[in-house]
Amino acid sequence: MNATDGLAVRDLAVNYGPVRALRGVSLEVPRGDVVAVLGGNGAGKSTLLRAISATLRFQRGGISAGEITFGGARLSGTAAAAVVAKGVVQVPEGRRVFARMTVEENLRAGALGVRDRRGTAKARDRVLALFPVLAERAGQRAGLLSGGEQQMLAIGRALMARPKALLLDEPTLGLAPMMATRIAETIREINAQGTSVLLVEQNAALALALASRAYVLEVGEVVLSGPAAELAASDEVRRRYLGITADEVTGRPAVTRPSLSRWSA
């Protein structure tokens, strides 16, 4: 990836007080790509997204080392509003829609920092084309939506800011398989329309199917990285994150698959 292109994280370290949450994390999201971050609970996945979106301070965290850039512009050390203005927008885990506000009001909230009315109208049209159910529920309070509909609204609200890069934190968490599939299809469509995506997702099979490249975090460090197809074929990833091995799938002795080297800077 060219240094002036896409999202880049270099040697990132994050602390919550005396607790080190990330150490030496580096990754890249080339423009127009989907990149996945895998890992168990407590691996540091959400912390990584908060560091990029400059929202760490709300959890009393902070960057202690490293740099984050987007399109060559520095993001680390800037305010959250400035990160959004540069085109990087996060959809947090748990949806966090404004429950007492209507669907339409939630969408308007996503565009509060946008002064281009024509652009905002186009963004709204895009959101409603992606999620027609939101048009049907426009006057309904967001708290009355189903879990899947709330996730659609959370993503739609983020798209109202017309992001160039979208950070998604566990977008299918707690959703029924059919709804998770619909969200995955929408992520693919958002990316096809030109928006880069950094996807944190515990459903490793879904994440690897969407992504071109993936990183695996363990205890705040990147331990594996590579093309998503290679990680999906790795016995280590299949065993630890997909919950399957070759002999379980085929009923035959396991076939030797590519062995991924440990990540190094």
N, C-alpha and C positions, 0 to 999 in steps of 0.2 A: 504493500500500500504506500502510495506517495505520502510524504510527510505532511502535505497540505490537504490531504483528502481524507474524509471519514473521521471516525472517532478513534482516538488512541489513548491508552492508559499505560503509563510507564513507571515501573518500580513503585507502585502505590503502597503506602502503609497507612493504616487507619487505627486510631485508638479511641476507646471509650474510657476516659480517665486513664487509670494505670493498665487497663486491659487492651492488649494488642489484638485487633479483630482481623486485620489484613496485613500481610507483609510481602513486599516485593512482587506485587501482582502486576503483570503486564498483559495486555490484550489489544486486539485491533478489530474494529468493525468497518470494513471497507464500504465506501458509498454504494448503496443499493443492495447490500447483502443482509442476510439474516444470520446472526451469530448466537449460539446458545451457550449458557453457563449452567453446568450441572453440579450437583453436590448434595450431600445430606443436610439435615437441619443443623444450624450452627456453623456451616462451612464458610459463611461470609458473603453469600450471594446477594442478599438484600442490602448489606452494608456497601457492597460494590456499587449498586445502583444509586444508593443515597449519596455516595461520594461523587458520582458523576453528575447527579442532579442538584448538588449543593444543598441537600436537605439533612445532612448529618447532624447539624447543630440542634435540630428539633429532638434528637435522641441523645444529646450531650456528647456527640462524637466529633472527631476532627481528623483531618489529614495531617500526618506527621512527616511524611516524606513522599516524593514522587510527583508526577505531573499528569494532568488530563487535558487533552486538546481535542478540538473538533474543527475540521476544516482549517487547521493551522492556527486557530485562535485558542488561547488558554482558557480553560473552564475552571480549573482548580484555583481556589482563592477568590472566586467571584460569587455574587449573590444568586440565589435560586432564580429570581426573576430574570437576571442577565443570562443565565443558562437557557431558559425558555426562549428569550429573545434571540439567542444564537441558533435556535432550531432544535434543541434537545429537550424532550418532554417525557416525563415518567408517569406510568400508570402504576400506582402502588399496590402492594398485596392487600387483599381484603376489600377491593373496589372503592370503598370510602366515598360513595356518592353523598350528596347533600340530601339526606332522607326527607326533610320537610319541604324541600323545594321541588318544583315540578321538573319533569324531564326537560322541557324547553328551558327552564331557568338554569338547570345544570349545564346545558350546552352553552348557554350564553356566558356562564361563569368561566368556561374554558377559553373564551375569546376575549376576556376582560383586558388583556394587555395588547390586543390587536387593534390598530387604528384604521386599518384598511377595510371599510365596510363591504366593498365589492368582494374582497378576498374572504371575508367572514361569511358572506352569503354563499360563496362557492364551497367553503369548507363545510357549512351546514348541509348543503345539497349532497356533498360527498358522504357525510356521515349518515344521512337518511337513506342514501342509496345502498350503503353497506349494511345498515340496520333498519330496514323498513318498519320494524315493530316500534321503533322509537317515535316515528311519525304518528303511529296509531295511539301511542301513550303520551303524546306531547303535553297534555294538560294534567297528567296523573302525577301524584307525588312519587318521587323516586323510591322512597322506602317501601312502597307497596308493590314494586316490581319483583319478579322472581330473581333468584340468584344469577341466572344466566343473563337476564335482561339488565340487571344492574352492572354486570361485567361489560355488556355491550355499551351501556351508557358511560361507564368509566373510560373505556377506550374512545368512544365518540367524543367525550368531553376533551380528552387529550388531543384528538385530531382537530378540534376547533382552533387550536393554536398553530395549526399548519406546520407540524414538525417535519424536519428533515431526517431526524433520528428519533425513534420511539423506544423507550425503555419499558419493558413489560415484566412485572414481578408476579409470577405464579398466576397467569391469567385463567388457567383452567382449574385452579384449586377449588375443591368442593362441588364441582359441577358434574352432572350426570354425563356419561360417556357421549351421548348424542349431542349435548350442548357443547361439550369440550371439542368435539369434532367440528362443530359450526364455528367456534371461536378460532380454531386452527385454520380453517378455510379462510376466515376473514383476515387473519394475520398474513396469510399467503397473498391475498388480494391487495392488502395495504402495501406490502412490499413490492408487488408487481406494479403498483402505481408510482413507485419511485422512492418510498420511504424506507430508510435503513431500520433494522430492528435488532436490538439486543434483548434476548429472551432468556429470562430466568424461569426455569420450569422443572418441577420435581418429576413430571411425567417424561422421563428421559426418551422413551420411544417416540413420543410426539415431537419433542424438541429436536431430536436428531433427524426426524423426517422433514422438518421445516428448514433446518439450518444448513448452510454450506460449510460452516466451521464451528467447532465447539471447544470449550475449555472445561476442565473439571477442577473444582475447588475442594480442598480438604483442609480444615482447620486454618482457614485464612490464606492458603497458598495455592497457586496453580500447580497441580501435580501431573496433569495430562493435557495435551492440546493437539489438535490436528483436524483434518477434514472430517466432517460429520460422518461420512460413509465409513471412514476408517475406524472411528471410535465405535460406531454401531457394530462393526465386525470384530472388534477386539474382545477376546475372551474376558479380560479384566472388567471392561465396561459392561458387557452383557451379564456377567455374574453379579457385579456390585450395584449396577444402576438399572438394568433391565430385568433382573431377577431370573434370567434363563442362562443355560449353557447349551452348547451344540448337541450334546448327547440327549438332553431333555427334549429338544426340538425334533431331532431326527430318529431317536431311538437307537442310534448307533454310537460307537465311541467318538468322542469329540475330535473334530478336525482342527489341526493347528491353524490358527488365524494370525493375522499380522500382530506383531508385538510392538506396542507403541513405546517409544523412548520417553523417559521422564523429561518434562519440560525444563528448559534452561534458558536464561536470558541471552 
